[in-house]
Amino acid sequence: PPPEPVCAPAKTLTCDTGTGTVSLDDPAATDALNTNACNGADYSGPELTYAFTADQEMKVTFHLDAERPDLDVLVISDLQGCHPDNCQAIGSPWVTTTLQAGETVFAVVDGQAGATGAFDLSVTCCTPSCGDAVCGSDGCGGSCGSCGDGTICTEGMCSAKPSATCEPATPIGCGETIEGKA
């Protein structure tokens, strides 16, 4: 049987939203997540959980503005509920993850070794866009691909590296002057 979910979302977040200032002493906080598969650290004490569902493939950053440095944000995949074994990423003050369309994750704010405090958790999203590009940036810090040896990426397309176009040098002797192109 699947593991029992241990954290329950207090709120659903969307792109470009946040929690506002809240505290781990909030009545919506639970005290069920004590460790996780990301780092195995002690997260005893209260946590607040937020659900997020991607409406398309995107990179999502959860940014934690906390009054204490020992608060972390954990991203837990929704594999039959919120369970610490499904930890996908952890960070402070931010964590970024790539989600597929329809994928739900839980952003859990928890304190190390029972730490509590006030925080604001915000969400920013970036949709990678390559269009017809086969190389270069996807606009979200990722790549549309790379070019092979002897080629370079120019405006999203791979092309041959230009060869050096120097004209042969004209030898001159002492006291001689040459006129021409620089």
FITITOR-751566 format. One line per 10 residues: their letters; for each residue x, y, z of N, C-alpha, C. Coordinates in Angstrom, 3 decimals. Layout:
! FITITOR-751566
a) X,Y,Z,X,Y,Z,X,Y,Z  ...
***
This chain:
! FITITOR-751566
pppepvcapa) 0.834,-1.201,0.000,0.000,0.000,0.000,0.870,1.253,0.000  0.356,2.355,-0.580,1.131,3.599,-0.591,1.272,4.157,0.812  2.341,4.923,1.058,2.519,5.515,2.391,1.412,6.528,2.671  1.047,6.649,3.920,0.036,7.631,4.327,0.616,9.036,4.183  -0.148,9.969,3.588,0.336,11.357,3.521,0.529,11.906,4.934  1.578,12.698,5.107,1.830,13.241,6.445,1.678,14.749,6.522  1.646,15.440,5.392,1.466,16.890,5.450,0.243,17.278,4.627  -0.477,18.255,5.107,-1.710,18.683,4.454,-1.574,20.145,4.035  -1.894,20.470,2.773,-1.748,21.849,2.306,-2.683,22.819,3.027  -2.116,23.948,3.459,-2.899,25.009,4.079,-3.506,25.909,3.015
ktltcdtgtg) -2.884,25.922,1.822,-3.299,26.843,0.771,-2.728,26.345,-0.549  -3.367,26.728,-1.658,-2.829,26.449,-2.990,-2.204,27.731,-3.525  -0.982,27.617,-4.018,-0.270,28.754,-4.596,-0.279,28.649,-6.115  -0.159,29.782,-6.785,-0.046,29.836,-8.238,1.166,30.703,-8.583  1.495,30.754,-9.869,2.620,31.583,-10.313,2.413,33.024,-9.888  3.504,33.646,-9.474,3.522,35.060,-9.084,2.616,35.369,-7.900  2.449,34.396,-7.005,1.711,34.637,-5.762,2.619,34.331,-4.584  2.110,34.573,-3.402,2.869,34.279,-2.196,1.931,34.036,-1.037  2.526,33.754,0.084,1.743,33.443,1.271,1.419,34.690,2.075  2.155,35.784,1.828,2.095,36.894,2.768,2.878,36.452,3.995
tvslddpaat) 3.051,37.325,4.951,3.821,36.954,6.134,2.981,36.060,7.037  3.482,34.870,7.268,2.844,33.901,8.160,3.913,33.332,9.082  3.495,32.546,10.037,4.433,31.970,10.989,4.183,30.481,11.123  5.223,29.769,11.476,5.064,28.340,11.725,4.243,28.079,12.983  3.886,29.135,13.707,2.983,29.003,14.847,1.524,29.135,14.412  1.278,29.297,13.100,-0.064,29.450,12.541,-0.923,28.225,12.881  -2.224,28.401,13.133,-3.094,27.257,13.418,-3.157,26.231,12.282  -2.856,26.641,11.038,-2.880,25.697,9.917,-1.626,24.821,9.860  -0.639,25.120,10.690,0.598,24.334,10.696,0.329,22.930,11.217  1.061,21.987,10.657,1.012,20.606,11.132,2.362,20.281,11.766
dalntnacng) 2.440,19.164,12.433,3.697,18.717,13.033,3.843,17.233,12.731  3.973,16.950,11.426,4.015,15.556,11.008,5.272,15.204,10.229  5.908,16.185,9.617,7.086,15.951,8.792,8.319,16.151,9.661  9.007,15.079,10.009,10.144,15.186,10.916,11.491,14.957,10.254  11.476,14.398,9.061,12.689,14.191,8.269,12.256,14.123,6.822  13.189,13.925,5.905,12.835,13.843,4.485,13.908,13.077,3.740  13.577,12.685,2.509,14.515,11.906,1.697,15.577,12.773,1.025  15.417,14.102,1.033,16.416,14.969,0.379,17.710,15.039,1.166  17.621,15.274,2.480,18.852,15.387,3.252,18.822,14.633,4.586  17.673,14.081,4.959,17.578,13.285,6.177,17.759,14.062,7.467
adysgpelty) 17.743,15.400,7.395,17.975,16.226,8.583,16.762,16.206,9.515  16.973,16.705,10.713,15.928,16.796,11.736,15.027,17.994,11.444  13.781,17.726,11.098,12.789,18.774,10.869,11.624,18.600,11.829  11.938,18.236,13.069,10.896,18.122,14.076,10.318,19.509,14.333  9.094,19.574,14.701,8.440,20.857,14.916,7.441,21.144,13.810  6.766,22.284,13.886,5.684,22.572,12.941,6.179,22.916,11.538  5.309,22.634,10.555,5.563,23.006,9.180,4.266,23.502,8.552  4.398,24.331,7.543,3.255,24.771,6.750,3.456,24.281,5.328  2.408,23.710,4.753,2.471,23.081,3.440,1.571,23.828,2.464  2.076,24.006,1.242,1.332,24.685,0.183,1.364,23.823,-1.067
aftadqemkv) 0.239,23.701,-1.742,0.162,22.925,-2.983,0.402,23.847,-4.178  1.016,23.300,-5.223,1.224,24.029,-6.471,1.075,23.034,-7.613  0.259,23.387,-8.626,0.083,22.542,-9.809,0.473,23.347,-11.041  1.373,22.786,-11.849,1.823,23.445,-13.076,0.758,23.289,-14.156  0.432,24.394,-14.834,-0.543,24.304,-15.915,0.115,24.005,-17.259  1.445,24.051,-17.301,2.226,23.686,-18.480,3.638,23.356,-18.004  4.489,22.827,-18.893,5.871,22.567,-18.491,6.511,23.891,-18.113  7.145,23.938,-16.941,7.743,25.183,-16.476,8.772,24.937,-15.390  9.618,25.947,-15.193,10.524,25.968,-14.045,9.860,26.833,-12.995  9.802,26.314,-11.784,9.136,27.007,-10.686,10.156,27.245,-9.581
tfhldaerpd) 10.206,28.493,-9.104,11.096,28.838,-7.994,10.241,29.242,-6.803  10.484,28.579,-5.681,9.858,28.938,-4.409,10.909,29.721,-3.635  10.604,30.987,-3.325,11.559,31.852,-2.632,11.068,32.094,-1.212  11.905,31.764,-0.252,11.576,31.868,1.159,12.257,33.093,1.754  11.455,34.041,2.194,11.965,35.223,2.888,11.626,34.999,4.360  12.608,34.534,5.119,12.373,34.123,6.500,13.163,34.987,7.476  12.611,35.123,8.684,13.316,35.885,9.716,14.451,35.085,10.334  14.463,33.775,10.102,15.509,32.905,10.656,16.206,32.155,9.536  17.521,31.961,9.627,18.239,31.243,8.572,18.030,29.729,8.609  17.429,29.216,9.683,17.268,27.763,9.786,15.882,27.289,9.346
ldvlvisdlq) 15.165,28.106,8.553,13.923,27.660,7.917,14.256,27.292,6.476  13.713,26.193,6.010,13.957,25.698,4.653,12.638,25.496,3.934  12.705,25.478,2.608,11.548,25.100,1.806,11.887,23.777,1.124  10.995,22.809,1.289,11.151,21.493,0.695,10.108,21.361,-0.408  10.493,20.782,-1.534,9.546,20.502,-2.610,9.332,18.996,-2.615  8.075,18.611,-2.409,7.717,17.198,-2.311,6.760,16.856,-3.446  7.096,15.834,-4.229,6.241,15.398,-5.331,4.952,14.815,-4.789  3.857,15.079,-5.502,2.565,14.513,-5.117,2.431,13.128,-5.733  3.033,12.161,-5.087,2.903,10.769,-5.486,2.026,10.106,-4.433  0.726,10.152,-4.654,-0.252,9.617,-3.707,-0.220,10.377,-2.386
gchpdncqai) -0.109,11.694,-2.478,-0.154,12.534,-1.287,1.204,13.069,-0.897  1.200,13.910,0.114,2.410,14.572,0.584,3.137,13.669,1.573  4.267,13.149,1.154,5.038,12.234,1.998,6.524,12.578,1.885  7.273,12.623,2.999,8.685,13.036,2.969,9.588,12.143,2.114  9.175,10.911,1.850,9.976,10.048,0.990,10.002,10.559,-0.451  9.073,11.439,-0.808,8.973,11.961,-2.168,9.618,13.335,-2.300  10.532,13.664,-1.393,11.225,14.950,-1.453,12.025,15.017,-2.750  11.828,16.096,-3.488,12.466,16.273,-4.786,13.588,17.319,-4.720  13.447,18.313,-3.831,14.454,19.365,-3.715,14.277,20.073,-2.378  15.360,20.691,-1.902,15.307,21.436,-0.646,16.253,22.618,-0.767
gspwvtttlq) 15.885,23.739,-0.157,16.772,24.886,-0.224,16.342,26.017,0.684  17.233,26.961,0.832,16.959,28.185,1.561,17.994,29.197,1.098  17.653,30.332,0.596,16.315,30.919,0.645,15.435,30.573,-0.544  15.919,29.774,-1.487,15.072,29.430,-2.621,15.383,28.037,-3.116  14.428,27.483,-3.877,14.631,26.202,-4.538,13.866,26.246,-5.853  14.499,25.734,-6.918,13.895,25.721,-8.250,13.753,24.280,-8.703  12.626,23.991,-9.339,12.371,22.655,-9.858,11.654,22.776,-11.192  11.802,21.777,-12.050,11.104,21.751,-13.329,9.912,20.817,-13.202  8.739,21.322,-13.605,7.508,20.548,-13.510,6.897,20.357,-14.892  6.198,19.254,-15.053,5.462,18.977,-16.286,4.026,19.480,-16.134
agetvfavvd) 3.343,19.681,-17.248,1.945,20.134,-17.214,1.112,19.168,-16.375  0.338,19.698,-15.437,-0.520,18.891,-14.579,0.158,18.319,-13.350  1.470,18.483,-13.225,2.203,17.927,-12.072,1.982,18.806,-10.843  1.683,18.162,-9.722,1.478,18.855,-8.455,2.628,18.547,-7.515  3.098,19.593,-6.838,4.097,19.431,-5.790,3.602,20.157,-4.545  4.233,19.828,-3.434,3.949,20.504,-2.174,5.207,21.268,-1.773  5.045,22.560,-1.513,6.135,23.381,-0.988,5.927,23.423,0.517  6.855,22.854,1.242,6.739,22.736,2.689,7.788,23.621,3.346  7.348,24.549,4.184,8.277,25.382,4.950,8.409,24.744,6.325  9.644,24.399,6.683,9.890,23.704,7.945,11.196,24.213,8.535
gqagatgafd) 11.294,24.145,9.848,12.495,24.590,10.539,13.376,23.429,10.931  14.680,23.638,10.794,15.635,22.617,11.205,15.596,22.480,12.723  15.594,21.249,13.199,15.623,20.941,14.636,14.531,21.680,15.407  13.347,21.796,14.806,12.206,22.389,15.502,12.125,23.900,15.459  12.982,24.554,14.690,12.963,26.026,14.609,11.622,26.513,14.066  11.173,27.642,14.572,9.951,28.272,14.089,10.235,29.735,13.799  9.292,30.392,13.156,9.469,31.812,12.881,8.568,32.260,11.758  8.576,33.559,11.503,7.759,34.150,10.452,8.475,34.045,9.109  7.683,34.002,8.032,8.242,33.921,6.688,7.206,34.373,5.668  7.683,34.596,4.456,6.840,34.833,3.288,7.383,33.919,2.208
lsvtcctpsc) 6.534,33.085,1.648,6.938,32.174,0.578,6.308,32.684,-0.711  7.134,32.975,-1.712,6.604,33.450,-2.991,6.970,32.471,-4.104  6.200,32.540,-5.193,6.370,31.619,-6.312,6.586,32.417,-7.593  7.630,32.073,-8.337,7.816,32.629,-9.669,7.948,31.473,-10.648  7.443,31.684,-11.856,7.443,30.631,-12.862,8.075,31.142,-14.148  8.718,30.253,-14.864,9.313,30.575,-16.153,9.010,29.408,-17.089  8.460,29.727,-18.246,8.159,28.695,-19.233,9.278,28.668,-20.271  10.029,27.559,-20.336,11.105,27.468,-21.322,10.532,27.616,-22.738  11.244,28.328,-23.580,10.774,28.554,-24.942,11.947,28.436,-25.900  11.886,27.431,-26.761,12.929,27.252,-27.765,12.415,27.538,-29.170
gdavcgsdgc) 11.115,27.406,-29.394,10.588,27.603,-30.746,11.310,26.691,-31.705  11.870,27.261,-32.772,12.612,26.476,-33.758,14.097,26.375,-33.429  14.514,26.982,-32.320,15.940,26.983,-31.958,16.413,25.571,-31.630  17.623,25.256,-32.057,18.236,23.964,-31.749,19.394,24.115,-30.765  19.724,25.387,-30.430,20.809,25.647,-29.494,20.550,26.986,-28.815  21.308,27.260,-27.760,21.169,28.527,-27.057,20.249,28.428,-25.865  19.930,29.581,-25.291,19.152,29.663,-24.062,17.667,29.399,-24.297  17.023,28.752,-23.293,15.574,28.541,-23.361,14.804,29.652,-22.643  15.533,30.662,-22.148,14.906,31.791,-21.477,14.678,31.582,-19.992  14.973,30.387,-19.487,14.747,30.074,-18.072,16.006,29.531,-17.401
ggscgscgdg) 17.156,29.816,-17.978,18.395,29.314,-17.402,18.791,27.944,-17.911  17.986,27.367,-18.798,18.300,26.070,-19.383,18.774,26.242,-20.818  18.824,25.159,-21.562,19.360,25.181,-22.910,18.401,24.512,-23.887  18.384,25.025,-25.114,17.624,24.403,-26.207,18.459,23.338,-26.903  19.711,23.228,-26.532,20.617,22.267,-27.140,21.984,22.903,-27.333  22.909,22.134,-27.874,24.252,22.653,-28.118,24.702,22.202,-29.496  25.736,22.849,-29.977,26.276,22.561,-31.299,27.498,21.656,-31.175  27.784,20.923,-32.231,28.918,20.012,-32.238,30.236,20.730,-32.502  31.306,19.944,-32.510,32.644,20.489,-32.775,32.663,21.188,-34.131  33.356,22.295,-34.194,33.515,23.019,-35.443,32.318,23.887,-35.796
tictegmcsa) 31.324,23.956,-34.894,30.155,24.798,-35.150,29.917,25.714,-33.961  29.177,26.779,-34.209,28.804,27.713,-33.157,27.301,27.964,-33.223  26.752,28.428,-32.128,25.328,28.748,-32.064,25.158,30.235,-32.357  24.390,30.546,-33.361,24.081,31.923,-33.718,22.577,32.037,-33.906  21.940,32.829,-33.038,20.499,33.055,-33.108,19.715,31.741,-33.128  20.121,30.794,-32.292,19.394,29.538,-32.128,19.684,28.465,-33.153  20.601,28.714,-34.064,20.942,27.736,-35.095,22.439,27.451,-35.061  22.810,26.211,-35.363,24.212,25.829,-35.424,24.746,26.123,-36.828  25.929,26.692,-36.888,26.550,26.961,-38.183,28.056,26.755,-38.044  28.699,26.602,-39.187,30.147,26.380,-39.186,30.852,27.600,-38.607
kpsatcepat) 31.907,27.328,-37.856,32.711,28.429,-37.330,33.352,29.146,-38.503  33.324,30.485,-38.482,33.980,31.202,-39.587,35.492,30.973,-39.516  36.087,30.875,-40.686,37.548,30.704,-40.713,38.208,32.071,-40.679  39.441,32.087,-40.244,40.188,33.342,-40.200,40.367,33.846,-41.629  40.196,35.125,-41.841,40.281,35.679,-43.197,41.381,36.728,-43.291  42.541,36.385,-42.835,43.666,37.320,-42.928,44.333,37.152,-44.291  44.708,38.262,-44.885,45.453,38.199,-46.143,46.913,37.898,-45.803  47.600,37.264,-46.718,49.008,36.971,-46.453,49.800,38.256,-46.199  50.718,38.170,-45.286,51.545,39.323,-44.945,52.535,39.620,-46.067  52.829,40.887,-46.252,53.828,41.305,-47.240,55.111,41.623,-46.488
pigcgetieg) 56.178,40.937,-46.803,57.430,41.218,-46.097,57.980,42.588,-46.500  58.534,43.286,-45.529,59.178,44.572,-45.818,60.573,44.562,-45.227  61.399,45.374,-45.783,62.766,45.484,-45.317,62.958,46.797,-44.573  64.149,46.940,-43.985,64.462,48.181,-43.255,64.358,49.379,-44.173  63.688,50.404,-43.677,63.548,51.633,-44.430,62.444,51.626,-45.455  61.750,50.490,-45.678,60.667,50.433,-46.650,59.345,50.834,-46.006  58.457,51.373,-46.807,57.128,51.759,-46.350,56.094,51.066,-47.213  55.004,50.627,-46.552,53.916,49.969,-47.282,52.664,50.774,-47.075  51.924,50.970,-48.121,50.634,51.643,-48.033,49.567,50.617,-48.386  48.412,50.764,-47.767,47.329,49.835,-48.094,46.354,49.709,-46.943
ka) 45.623,48.625,-46.943,44.599,48.372,-45.920,45.246,47.981,-44.601  44.602,48.397,-43.538,45.100,48.058,-42.214,44.608,46.679,-41.833
***
